[in-house]
Amino acid sequence: MVFTLGTGLALLIATGVGNANAMVAPPRGLAGPSLSGGAGLGLTGQVLPGTSRSDLEAVAVAHLSERAPRPASVLGPLHKLLQADLFVIAPTTLPSSVAAAVQRLHGVVAVQQLEAARLDVNGKLTAVLGVDPSAFRAFAARPTADSSALWQNVAAGGVAVSYTMSKLDNLPLGRPLRVTGRQVEQLPVAGLGTVGIGGVDAVISDAVASSLGMPADNAIVISAPHADLNSLMQKVQKLLPHGAAVAPLVAQSPTSGTPVTSGQAGLAGTATTDGPGLTNAEVIAFLTAAESRLGMEYVWGGDGPFVFDCSGLVQWSLAQAGVVMPRVAAEQALTGPQVPVSRLEPGDLLFYHTDPTAPDYISHVAIYLGHGEMLQAPETGEDVEIVPAWFGSEFAGAVAVYPRVAAAVAGETAG
């Protein structure tokens, strides 16, 4: 069974099979300036009417005071944020001695054991983490980490879901979700807050995870922001029992070994030797395939051939050209060098930040067609469409796909 959490992460677990990360479209009706003026990457657009910058920092939470809380420790304070760099997962419980040994490795700043599995949430297989809210919140995206109310609600027995999952499945705060594990439970939506680990769309407390039958402590998140991750992964793997695996949650520059954040599209340090880019024949086949899907329905997690989400459309269309791509937008943003807007060519990919609970996380992708137009699978209730290319405030950059790089990223994702 394969379960994809984020960049380079597809690991064996006991519960469920992989499902795509949720993606949403850029704001409607906010077309960017024409490319004919030779505008550069720094173009700035409008914010949606009625939306302020402070709104982007808000994390919506529900009040669960009327619900009897499950036994849980008092929520501890947030001391500092931790970068989630590596993820270890196994089909069964990992001994605490393994986590202790990982903690002692050079470059490791922090480790946290948790539960990880795919569970049926309202009829959809969803990547779920079971956590100690006090300890794990430091690994979340800042707006989510800062929300004590959200983590208190998780400790009280609610489920925090990603902003995109809530938006695309229309999940209002406080509404019970049907979560199926060893038994079926009705869990209220405790808050909307993106963890910041790509592909994870729900977080529950370790107490709830236990009642649902998730394997106890079968995963470890590792923070090692200054370590060479390839070297560290090899050391971690030697400490793991049979059946366990480790993979990166962030990419690193191939030249400097420094992290490449998900906030900006394009793989830093990409060299011409990593190319070439798409051939003319590949571009034609790619765009022909994408345009053949016009009018088809957007479905969260859809990867074709008749329903799509944004990254599923990109992956499927490039597959028709013989190009292997990773599955989610944040990974697709690492499949080649960044391209200035003034040098965009048909077949380049456009990336966007659309999640207010993780404003630096790339969560949408579109295909540049040329002549200032892009093709995208927008959001629930809409169909694959061609719209003016948008370079507003949520634009994260454009990437020229290098098939060799894309296959390497996808290969990591495939385990």
Residue pairs with C-beta under 8 A, 6 or more apart in sequence:
1 12
1 13
1 14
1 15
1 16
1 17
1 18
1 118
2 10
2 11
2 12
2 17
2 18
2 414
2 415
3 10
3 11
3 12
3 13
3 16
3 17
3 18
3 89
3 116
3 117
3 118
3 127
4 10
4 18
4 20
4 21
4 127
4 199
4 327
4 328
4 413
5 11
5 87
5 116
5 127
5 197
5 198
5 199
5 200
5 249
6 21
6 87
6 197
6 198
6 199
6 200
6 249
6 328
6 330
6 331
7 198
7 248
7 249
7 250
7 251
7 262
7 326
7 330
7 331
7 334
7 409
7 412
7 413
8 247
8 248
8 249
8 251
8 331
8 409
8 412
8 413
9 87
9 198
9 199
9 247
9 248
9 249
9 412
9 413
10 18
10 247
10 412
10 413
10 414
10 415
11 87
11 89
11 245
11 246
11 247
11 415
12 89
12 90
12 91
12 243
12 245
12 415
13 89
13 90
13 91
13 116
13 117
13 118
13 215
13 218
14 91
14 92
14 117
14 215
14 218
15 117
15 118
15 119
15 181
15 214
15 215
16 117
16 118
16 119
16 120
16 125
17 118
17 125
18 118
18 125
19 118
19 124
19 125
19 126
19 127
19 301
20 199
20 300
20 301
20 302
20 303
20 309
20 311
20 312
20 327
20 328
21 164
21 198
21 199
21 201
21 311
21 327
21 328
21 329
21 330
22 162
22 164
22 165
22 167
22 168
22 201
22 300
22 301
22 309
22 363
23 164
23 300
23 309
23 310
23 311
23 328
23 329
23 363
23 364
23 365
23 377
24 164
24 167
24 168
24 310
24 354
24 355
24 363
24 364
24 378
24 379
25 310
25 354
25 364
25 366
25 376
25 377
25 378
25 379
25 382
26 352
26 354
26 364
26 366
26 390
26 392
26 394
26 395
27 48
27 354
27 390
27 392
27 394
28 378
30 45
30 46
30 48
30 390
30 392
31 387
31 388
31 389
31 390
32 43
32 45
32 388
32 389
32 390
32 391
32 392
32 395
33 39
33 43
33 391
34 372
35 341
35 342
35 344
35 372
35 389
36 372
38 342
39 341
39 342
39 391
40 340
40 341
40 342
41 338
41 340
41 341
41 397
41 398
43 341
43 391
43 392
43 395
44 392
44 393
45 390
45 391
45 392
45 393
45 394
45 395
46 392
46 393
47 53
47 393
55 356
56 143
56 356
56 359
57 143
57 356
57 359
58 143
58 356
59 143
59 144
59 146
59 147
59 150
59 191
59 192
59 193
59 357
60 173
60 191
60 192
60 193
61 147
61 149
61 150
61 153
61 173
61 190
61 191
61 192
61 193
62 153
62 158
62 173
62 174
62 188
62 189
62 190
62 191
63 174
64 153
64 156
64 157
64 158
64 174
64 188
64 190
67 156
67 157
67 158
67 188
69 155
69 156
69 157
70 155
70 156
70 157
70 205
70 207
70 208
71 207
72 133
72 155
72 156
72 157
72 205
72 207
73 132
73 134
73 155
74 134
75 133
75 134
75 148
75 151
75 152
75 155
76 134
76 135
77 148
78 137
78 138
78 145
78 146
78 148
79 138
80 138
81 138
81 139
81 142
81 145
82 109
82 110
82 138
82 139
82 223
83 139
83 223
83 225
83 250
83 259
84 139
84 196
84 197
84 221
84 222
84 223
84 249
84 250
85 222
85 223
85 224
85 225
85 227
85 229
85 248
85 249
85 250
85 259
86 221
86 222
86 224
86 229
86 232
86 233
86 236
86 246
86 247
86 248
86 249
87 197
87 219
87 220
87 221
87 222
87 246
87 247
87 248
87 249
88 94
88 102
88 219
88 220
88 221
88 222
88 236
88 240
88 244
88 245
88 246
89 116
89 218
89 219
89 220
89 244
89 245
90 215
90 218
90 219
90 240
90 241
90 243
90 244
90 245
91 215
91 218
91 243
91 244
92 215
92 218
92 243
93 215
93 216
93 217
93 218
94 113
94 217
94 218
94 219
94 220
94 240
94 241
94 244
95 241
96 113
96 217
98 220
98 239
98 240
98 241
99 111
99 113
99 217
99 220
101 239
102 108
102 111
102 220
102 222
102 236
102 239
103 110
103 111
105 224
105 232
105 235
105 236
106 227
107 224
107 226
107 227
107 228
107 232
108 222
108 223
108 224
108 227
108 232
109 223
109 224
109 225
110 138
110 222
110 223
111 220
111 221
111 222
111 223
112 131
112 132
112 135
112 136
112 139
112 220
112 221
113 217
113 219
113 220
114 129
114 130
114 131
114 132
114 136
114 206
114 217
114 219
114 220
114 221
115 129
115 130
115 131
115 206
115 209
115 210
115 214
115 215
115 216
115 217
115 218
115 219
116 127
116 128
116 129
116 130
116 214
116 218
116 219
117 128
117 130
117 181
117 214
117 215
117 218
118 125
118 126
118 127
118 128
119 125
119 126
119 128
119 179
119 180
119 181
119 202
119 212
119 214
120 126
120 178
120 179
120 180
121 128
121 159
121 177
121 178
121 179
121 180
121 201
121 202
122 169
122 171
122 177
122 178
123 178
124 169
124 300
124 301
126 165
126 201
126 202
127 199
127 200
127 201
127 202
128 159
128 179
128 200
128 201
128 202
128 203
128 204
128 209
128 214
129 136
129 195
129 197
129 200
129 202
129 203
129 204
129 219
130 203
130 204
130 205
130 206
130 208
130 209
130 210
130 212
130 214
131 154
131 203
131 204
131 205
131 206
131 209
132 205
132 206
133 151
133 152
133 154
133 155
133 205
134 151
134 155
136 203
136 221
137 144
137 145
137 151
138 145
139 145
139 195
139 196
139 197
139 221
139 223
140 193
140 194
140 195
140 196
141 193
141 194
141 195
141 196
141 357
141 358
141 359
141 360
141 361
143 193
143 356
143 357
143 358
143 359
144 150
144 160
144 193
144 194
144 195
144 196
144 357
144 358
147 191
147 193
149 191
150 160
150 190
150 191
150 193
151 160
153 160
153 190
153 191
154 160
154 190
154 191
154 203
154 204
154 205
155 205
156 190
157 187
157 188
157 205
157 207
157 208
158 187
158 188
158 189
158 190
158 191
158 204
159 177
159 179
159 187
159 188
159 189
159 190
159 202
159 203
159 204
159 208
160 189
160 190
160 191
160 192
160 193
160 202
160 203
160 204
161 171
161 177
161 189
161 191
161 192
161 201
161 202
161 203
162 192
162 193
162 194
162 195
162 200
162 201
162 202
162 355
162 357
163 192
163 193
163 194
163 355
163 356
163 357
163 358
164 194
164 201
164 300
164 354
164 355
164 363
165 171
165 201
165 202
165 300
166 172
166 189
166 192
167 379
167 380
168 300
168 379
168 380
169 300
169 380
170 380
171 177
171 189
172 189
173 189
173 190
173 191
173 192
174 188
174 189
175 188
175 189
176 186
176 187
176 188
177 186
177 187
177 188
177 189
178 184
178 185
178 186
179 185
179 186
179 187
179 204
179 212
181 211
181 212
181 213
181 214
182 211
182 212
182 213
183 211
183 212
183 213
185 208
185 211
185 212
187 204
187 208
192 357
193 357
194 355
194 357
194 358
194 361
195 203
195 358
196 358
196 361
197 221
197 249
198 249
198 262
198 328
198 330
198 331
198 361
199 328
204 212
206 216
209 216
210 216
221 249
222 232
222 236
224 232
225 259
228 252
228 257
229 248
229 250
229 252
229 257
230 252
233 246
233 247
233 248
236 246
237 245
237 246
240 246
245 415
247 412
247 415
248 412
250 259
250 260
250 261
250 262
251 259
251 260
251 267
251 334
251 409
252 258
252 259
252 260
253 259
253 260
253 267
253 268
253 269
254 267
254 269
254 270
254 271
254 274
255 269
255 271
256 268
256 269
258 268
260 267
260 268
260 334
261 360
262 330
262 333
262 360
262 361
262 362
263 353
263 360
263 361
263 362
263 396
264 333
264 338
264 396
264 397
265 333
265 338
265 349
265 351
265 362
265 396
265 397
265 398
265 399
266 333
266 334
266 336
266 337
266 338
266 339
266 397
266 398
266 399
267 334
267 335
267 336
267 337
267 399
267 405
270 336
270 337
270 402
270 405
274 336
274 402
274 404
274 405
275 402
275 404
276 402
277 336
277 400
277 401
277 402
277 403
278 286
278 321
278 323
278 347
278 400
278 401
278 403
281 321
282 321
282 322
282 323
282 347
282 403
283 321
283 346
283 347
285 320
285 321
285 322
286 317
286 318
286 320
286 321
286 323
286 347
286 367
287 317
287 346
287 347
287 367
287 369
287 375
288 320
289 316
289 317
289 318
289 320
289 321
290 313
290 314
290 317
290 367
290 375
291 375
291 386
293 304
293 305
293 308
293 313
293 316
293 317
293 377
293 384
294 375
294 383
294 384
294 385
294 386
295 383
295 384
295 385
296 306
296 307
296 308
296 383
296 384
297 306
297 307
297 308
297 383
298 307
298 308
298 309
298 377
298 378
298 379
298 380
298 381
298 382
298 383
298 384
299 307
299 308
299 309
299 380
300 309
300 380
301 309
301 312
302 308
302 309
302 312
302 377
303 309
303 312
303 315
303 316
303 327
304 312
304 313
304 316
305 316
308 316
308 377
308 384
309 377
310 329
310 364
310 365
310 366
310 376
310 377
310 378
311 327
311 328
311 329
311 332
311 365
312 327
312 377
313 367
313 375
313 376
313 377
313 384
314 325
314 329
314 332
314 349
314 365
314 367
315 325
315 326
315 327
315 332
317 367
318 324
318 325
318 401
318 406
319 325
323 401
323 403
323 406
323 407
324 403
324 406
324 407
324 410
324 411
325 332
325 335
325 401
325 406
325 410
326 332
326 334
326 335
326 406
326 409
326 410
326 412
326 413
327 410
327 413
329 351
329 362
329 363
329 364
329 365
330 361
330 362
330 363
331 409
331 410
331 413
332 349
332 351
332 365
332 399
332 406
333 349
333 351
333 362
333 365
333 396
333 397
333 399
334 405
334 409
335 349
335 399
335 401
335 402
335 405
335 406
335 409
336 399
336 400
336 401
336 402
336 405
336 406
337 399
337 400
337 402
338 397
338 398
338 399
339 345
339 348
339 397
339 398
339 399
339 400
340 398
341 391
341 398
344 368
344 370
344 389
344 398
345 368
345 370
345 400
346 368
346 369
346 370
347 367
347 368
347 400
347 401
348 367
348 368
348 398
348 399
348 400
348 401
349 365
349 366
349 367
349 368
349 398
349 399
349 401
350 365
350 366
350 367
350 368
350 374
350 389
350 390
350 395
350 398
351 362
351 364
351 365
351 395
351 396
351 397
351 398
351 399
352 362
352 363
352 364
352 365
352 366
352 390
352 394
352 395
352 396
353 359
353 360
353 361
353 362
353 363
353 394
353 396
354 363
354 364
354 394
355 361
355 363
362 396
364 376
365 376
366 374
366 375
366 376
366 389
367 374
367 375
367 376
368 374
368 389
368 398
369 375
369 386
372 388
372 389
373 386
373 387
373 388
373 389
374 386
374 387
374 388
374 389
374 390
375 384
375 385
375 386
376 384
376 385
376 387
377 384
378 384
378 385
